[in-house]
């Protein structure tokens, strides 16, 4: 049986779910690519690699040299550079492209959200009065909060941030999601959190903190996503989840590939 050479740009739950769906399926020769930012990533049951490609040009060359037949962009919604490079590379190499567009969180009754454009605005939105802040923005986005050193920060990150990246008065919890609403409710209560800061990542894996904040009546500062790359004039498809990605790959497989030697 022929198989479809598929490169998945991952690092998200959707990428892991798609890898699990493709594992052992003889119709596909998948490779999951991870950025390498997490020290001990959850590894899939399919071939994988870590590290960059050298920008859009490097990725385009990689796709062409290995005759990749499908590129699935399942990166974090805030990984703007990677997503833009993937779109540009798919256009240069004429590789079929699918973007997984995870729906953003939407406020509901009982939510007290302030939506801001970036981390600097998020730090300013905390105000001049000292607060106990639950900060869940990733270990690479902490620098702007050094401008508000009077707050007490509880920071949750998969890997501990380097000490020099931490704002003053910070305590770090190293933990990997998913986190349930009950877990986050207990954490927020025990830490006596007064306000929460998060990226609008969407998805269920880390939504528990927002549900817990709603239940506790806590305000949330939510950082808006960067815009998606310009897809005008580029043949592509989009989906919201791993099952949609699988359906797209099954359709592509209808045009049999000549060999099954992996990516």
Protein Blocks (a to p, Z undefined) as FASTA:
>chain_A
ZZddddddehifklmmmmmmmgopakbccddddehlafbacddfbdcdeddehijklmmm
mmmmnopabdcdfbdfklmmlmmmmmmmmmmnopacdddddddddddehiacdddfblkl
mmmmnojadcdddddebjklmmmmmmmmmbccddddfbacdfklpcghiacddddddddf
klmmmmmmmnopabdcdddebpjklmmmmmmmmmnopacddddddddddfehiacdddfb
fklmmmmmmmmmmmccfbdebZZ
